[in-house]
Structures are given as structure tokens and as C-alpha cells.
Amino acid sequence: MCKNRRRTCWSWWRRSARILTDLGVEESGLEQIIHKAFDKLGLQSYFTAGKIEVRAWTIKKDTKAPQAAAVIHNDFEKGFIKAEVISYEDFVTLGGESKCKEAGKLKLEGKDYVVQDGDVMHFRFNV
């Protein structure tokens, strides 16, 4: 049952995306609303990516790395050491974390790093 629903939703999404592209529309109305709301509220997202899942975390703009880590867990802020950071564009263009490391696109950032919208991050911490 669930597999059929996922397949149906995925099929609908692909058709919708194709129609929007054919019409020259870059974003759906919902995407436009979400982007406007995030902008008006001063919010942005960063990502964590593991072998199994990618997760988006919402933070205020101009948030520093330790405070962004606290969104995941308070201990991450308390024991913050460094943040491994890859830009979203590099992550997608190069095809993931290992390719970004090979290309030298992974940066180690400290406590003063201001998280950028779309950063893909891994936090080093010790508690």
C-alpha cells in the first residue's frame, strides 16, 4: 500500500515538474511562498548528510556554527570543536561528500563561522 502511494506521488511530482518546466516556471507557487516566508522571517536552512539520510535544519540568518549545531542537540554547542562545511552547490555539482573532499571543497570552520544558506555540515564536538 505505502509503496503504491509513494510511486503515485513520485509520478505526480515528475509530471508536475515537467509541466512547470514546459511553461517556463522556475518555482511552484508553494515554493515561492516558502522562500518568501523564510526571507521575511529571517530564516535559512543548512543540511546534514549521512549515508542513509539528508536532513535540513532551520536557523536564523547570521547564526554562527556552534548555535547552528545546538539546533540538532544542545551538547553539540557545548562541546563544539569545528564544523566541516561544504557549500550546497559544490555538494550537488560534485556528487556528494567524498567527491567534495577529493576536490578540496570541504572547509574546516571554527566558532566564528557564520553559516550560509544551504551549507552541508558535519560538526566535530566533544562532551
CYANA upper distance limits for C-alpha pairs under 8 A (distance plus 0.5 A):
  1 MET  CA      5 ARG  CA      6.96
  2 CYS  CA      6 ARG  CA      6.69
  3 LYS  CA      7 ARG  CA      6.59
  4 ASN  CA      8 THR  CA      6.57
  5 ARG  CA      9 CYS  CA      6.53
  6 ARG  CA     10 TRP  CA      6.47
  7 ARG  CA     11 SER  CA      6.55
  8 THR  CA     12 TRP  CA      6.62
  9 CYS  CA     13 TRP  CA      6.55
 10 TRP  CA     14 ARG  CA      6.69
 11 SER  CA     15 ARG  CA      6.79
 12 TRP  CA     16 SER  CA      6.59
 13 TRP  CA     17 ALA  CA      6.57
 14 ARG  CA     18 ARG  CA      6.63
 15 ARG  CA     19 ILE  CA      6.71
 16 SER  CA     20 LEU  CA      6.72
 17 ALA  CA     21 THR  CA      6.62
 18 ARG  CA     22 ASP  CA      6.59
 19 ILE  CA     23 LEU  CA      6.76
 20 LEU  CA     24 GLY  CA      6.76
 20 LEU  CA     25 VAL  CA      5.56
 20 LEU  CA     26 GLU  CA      7.57
 20 LEU  CA     27 GLU  CA      8.23
 20 LEU  CA     28 SER  CA      7.90
 21 THR  CA     25 VAL  CA      6.14
 21 THR  CA     26 GLU  CA      7.21
 27 GLU  CA     31 GLU  CA      6.33
 27 GLU  CA     32 GLN  CA      6.78
 28 SER  CA     32 GLN  CA      6.83
 29 GLY  CA     33 ILE  CA      6.75
 30 LEU  CA     34 ILE  CA      6.72
 31 GLU  CA     35 HIS  CA      6.67
 32 GLN  CA     36 LYS  CA      6.64
 33 ILE  CA     37 ALA  CA      6.53
 34 ILE  CA     38 PHE  CA      6.62
 35 HIS  CA     39 ASP  CA      6.64
 36 LYS  CA     40 LYS  CA      6.58
 37 ALA  CA     41 LEU  CA      6.52
 38 PHE  CA     42 GLY  CA      6.43
 38 PHE  CA     43 LEU  CA      5.29
 38 PHE  CA     44 GLN  CA      6.92
 39 ASP  CA     43 LEU  CA      6.60
 39 ASP  CA     44 GLN  CA      8.24
 42 GLY  CA     60 LYS  CA      6.22
 42 GLY  CA     61 LYS  CA      6.10
 43 LEU  CA     58 THR  CA      7.21
 43 LEU  CA     59 ILE  CA      6.15
 43 LEU  CA     60 LYS  CA      4.88
 43 LEU  CA     61 LYS  CA      5.83
 44 GLN  CA     58 THR  CA      6.27
 44 GLN  CA     59 ILE  CA      6.07
 44 GLN  CA     60 LYS  CA      6.53
 44 GLN  CA     61 LYS  CA      6.32
 44 GLN  CA    116 GLN  CA      8.46
 44 GLN  CA    117 ASP  CA      5.85
 44 GLN  CA    118 GLY  CA      8.12
 45 SER  CA     56 ALA  CA      6.62
 45 SER  CA     57 TRP  CA      5.83
 45 SER  CA     58 THR  CA      5.01
 45 SER  CA     59 ILE  CA      6.49
 45 SER  CA    117 ASP  CA      5.95
 45 SER  CA    118 GLY  CA      6.19
 45 SER  CA    119 ASP  CA      8.24
 46 TYR  CA     56 ALA  CA      6.19
 46 TYR  CA     57 TRP  CA      5.90
 46 TYR  CA     58 THR  CA      7.24
 46 TYR  CA     59 ILE  CA      8.24
 46 TYR  CA    115 VAL  CA      8.09
 46 TYR  CA    116 GLN  CA      7.88
 46 TYR  CA    117 ASP  CA      6.43
 46 TYR  CA    118 GLY  CA      5.19
 46 TYR  CA    119 ASP  CA      5.42
 46 TYR  CA    120 VAL  CA      6.47
 46 TYR  CA    121 MET  CA      7.67
 47 PHE  CA     54 VAL  CA      7.26
 47 PHE  CA     55 ARG  CA      5.98
 47 PHE  CA     56 ALA  CA      5.00
 47 PHE  CA     57 TRP  CA      6.56
 47 PHE  CA    118 GLY  CA      6.99
 47 PHE  CA    119 ASP  CA      6.60
 47 PHE  CA    120 VAL  CA      5.10
 47 PHE  CA    121 MET  CA      6.57
 48 THR  CA     54 VAL  CA      6.24
 48 THR  CA     55 ARG  CA      5.82
 48 THR  CA     56 ALA  CA      7.13
 48 THR  CA     57 TRP  CA      8.38
 48 THR  CA    120 VAL  CA      6.09
 48 THR  CA    121 MET  CA      5.81
 48 THR  CA    122 HIS  CA      6.78
 49 ALA  CA     53 GLU  CA      6.59
 49 ALA  CA     54 VAL  CA      4.79
 49 ALA  CA     55 ARG  CA      6.90
 49 ALA  CA    120 VAL  CA      7.45
 49 ALA  CA    121 MET  CA      8.00
 49 ALA  CA    122 HIS  CA      8.30
 50 GLY  CA     54 VAL  CA      6.66
 57 TRP  CA     71 VAL  CA      7.78
 57 TRP  CA     72 ILE  CA      8.28
 59 ILE  CA     63 THR  CA      7.36
 59 ILE  CA     68 ALA  CA      7.04
 59 ILE  CA     71 VAL  CA      8.14
 61 LYS  CA    115 VAL  CA      8.32
 61 LYS  CA    116 GLN  CA      8.38
 61 LYS  CA    117 ASP  CA      8.38
 62 ASP  CA    114 VAL  CA      6.16
 62 ASP  CA    115 VAL  CA      7.15
 62 ASP  CA    116 GLN  CA      8.29
 63 THR  CA     67 GLN  CA      6.90
 63 THR  CA     68 ALA  CA      6.78
 63 THR  CA    114 VAL  CA      6.11
 63 THR  CA    115 VAL  CA      6.42
 64 LYS  CA     68 ALA  CA      6.75
 64 LYS  CA    111 LYS  CA      7.25
 64 LYS  CA    112 ASP  CA      6.47
 64 LYS  CA    113 TYR  CA      5.91
 64 LYS  CA    114 VAL  CA      4.80
 64 LYS  CA    115 VAL  CA      6.25
 65 ALA  CA     69 ALA  CA      6.62
 65 ALA  CA     83 ALA  CA      7.37
 65 ALA  CA    110 GLY  CA      7.86
 65 ALA  CA    111 LYS  CA      6.41
 65 ALA  CA    112 ASP  CA      7.46
 65 ALA  CA    113 TYR  CA      6.12
 65 ALA  CA    114 VAL  CA      6.61
 65 ALA  CA    115 VAL  CA      6.39
 66 PRO  CA     70 ALA  CA      6.90
 66 PRO  CA     76 PHE  CA      7.63
 66 PRO  CA     77 GLU  CA      5.19
 66 PRO  CA     78 LYS  CA      8.39
 66 PRO  CA     80 PHE  CA      6.49
 66 PRO  CA    111 LYS  CA      6.47
 67 GLN  CA     71 VAL  CA      7.43
 67 GLN  CA     77 GLU  CA      6.50
 68 ALA  CA     72 ILE  CA      8.12
 68 ALA  CA     77 GLU  CA      8.40
 68 ALA  CA    115 VAL  CA      8.00
 69 ALA  CA     73 HIS  CA      7.20
 69 ALA  CA     74 ASN  CA      8.05
 69 ALA  CA     76 PHE  CA      5.93
 69 ALA  CA     77 GLU  CA      6.14
 69 ALA  CA     80 PHE  CA      8.41
 69 ALA  CA    123 PHE  CA      7.39
 70 ALA  CA     74 ASN  CA      4.96
 70 ALA  CA     75 ASP  CA      7.39
 70 ALA  CA     76 PHE  CA      6.01
 70 ALA  CA     77 GLU  CA      5.40
 72 ILE  CA     76 PHE  CA      7.82
 73 HIS  CA     77 GLU  CA      7.94
 74 ASN  CA     78 LYS  CA      7.07
 75 ASP  CA     79 GLY  CA      6.53
 75 ASP  CA    127 VAL  CA      7.14
 76 PHE  CA     80 PHE  CA      6.04
 76 PHE  CA    123 PHE  CA      7.91
 76 PHE  CA    125 PHE  CA      6.44
 76 PHE  CA    126 ASN  CA      8.31
 76 PHE  CA    127 VAL  CA      8.40
 77 GLU  CA    125 PHE  CA      8.39
 78 LYS  CA    127 VAL  CA      7.62
 79 GLY  CA    125 PHE  CA      5.32
 79 GLY  CA    126 ASN  CA      5.15
 79 GLY  CA    127 VAL  CA      5.44
 80 PHE  CA    111 LYS  CA      8.13
 80 PHE  CA    123 PHE  CA      7.78
 80 PHE  CA    124 ARG  CA      6.80
 80 PHE  CA    125 PHE  CA      4.89
 80 PHE  CA    126 ASN  CA      7.14
 81 ILE  CA    110 GLY  CA      7.54
 81 ILE  CA    111 LYS  CA      8.11
 81 ILE  CA    123 PHE  CA      8.13
 81 ILE  CA    124 ARG  CA      5.87
 81 ILE  CA    125 PHE  CA      5.46
 81 ILE  CA    126 ASN  CA      7.60
 82 LYS  CA    108 LEU  CA      6.87
 82 LYS  CA    109 GLU  CA      6.11
 82 LYS  CA    110 GLY  CA      5.46
 82 LYS  CA    111 LYS  CA      7.45
 82 LYS  CA    123 PHE  CA      6.66
 82 LYS  CA    124 ARG  CA      5.66
 82 LYS  CA    125 PHE  CA      7.55
 83 ALA  CA    108 LEU  CA      6.16
 83 ALA  CA    109 GLU  CA      5.62
 83 ALA  CA    110 GLY  CA      6.92
 83 ALA  CA    121 MET  CA      6.95
 83 ALA  CA    122 HIS  CA      6.24
 83 ALA  CA    123 PHE  CA      5.02
 83 ALA  CA    124 ARG  CA      6.41
 84 GLU  CA    106 LEU  CA      6.95
 84 GLU  CA    107 LYS  CA      6.17
 84 GLU  CA    108 LEU  CA      5.24
 84 GLU  CA    109 GLU  CA      6.90
 84 GLU  CA    121 MET  CA      6.01
 84 GLU  CA    122 HIS  CA      5.54
 84 GLU  CA    123 PHE  CA      6.73
 84 GLU  CA    124 ARG  CA      8.10
 85 VAL  CA    106 LEU  CA      6.13
 85 VAL  CA    107 LYS  CA      5.62
 85 VAL  CA    108 LEU  CA      6.79
 85 VAL  CA    109 GLU  CA      7.52
 85 VAL  CA    119 ASP  CA      6.89
 85 VAL  CA    120 VAL  CA      6.24
 85 VAL  CA    121 MET  CA      5.22
 85 VAL  CA    122 HIS  CA      7.26
 86 ILE  CA     90 ASP  CA      7.19
 86 ILE  CA     91 PHE  CA      6.89
 86 ILE  CA     97 GLU  CA      8.25
 86 ILE  CA    100 CYS  CA      7.87
 86 ILE  CA    105 LYS  CA      6.79
 86 ILE  CA    106 LEU  CA      5.53
 86 ILE  CA    107 LYS  CA      7.02
 86 ILE  CA    119 ASP  CA      6.36
 86 ILE  CA    120 VAL  CA      5.59
 86 ILE  CA    121 MET  CA      7.00
 87 SER  CA     91 PHE  CA      6.70
 87 SER  CA    105 LYS  CA      8.48
 87 SER  CA    118 GLY  CA      7.14
 87 SER  CA    119 ASP  CA      5.24
 87 SER  CA    120 VAL  CA      6.51
 88 TYR  CA     92 VAL  CA      6.70
 88 TYR  CA    118 GLY  CA      5.66
 88 TYR  CA    119 ASP  CA      5.83
 88 TYR  CA    120 VAL  CA      6.55
 89 GLU  CA     93 THR  CA      6.36
 90 ASP  CA     94 LEU  CA      6.16
 90 ASP  CA     95 GLY  CA      8.38
 90 ASP  CA    100 CYS  CA      7.27
 90 ASP  CA    105 LYS  CA      7.61
 91 PHE  CA     95 GLY  CA      6.25
 91 PHE  CA     96 GLY  CA      5.45
 91 PHE  CA     97 GLU  CA      6.89
 91 PHE  CA    100 CYS  CA      6.91
 91 PHE  CA    120 VAL  CA      8.01
 92 VAL  CA     96 GLY  CA      6.90
 94 LEU  CA     99 LYS  CA      6.36
 94 LEU  CA    100 CYS  CA      6.66
 95 GLY  CA     99 LYS  CA      6.72
 95 GLY  CA    100 CYS  CA      8.07
 96 GLY  CA    100 CYS  CA      6.80
 97 GLU  CA    101 LYS  CA      6.69
 97 GLU  CA    106 LEU  CA      8.49
 98 SER  CA    102 GLU  CA      6.77
 99 LYS  CA    103 ALA  CA      6.72
100 CYS  CA    104 GLY  CA      6.63
100 CYS  CA    105 LYS  CA      5.50
100 CYS  CA    106 LEU  CA      6.56
101 LYS  CA    105 LYS  CA      6.32
101 LYS  CA    106 LEU  CA      5.90
109 GLU  CA    113 TYR  CA      6.39
115 VAL  CA    119 ASP  CA      7.32
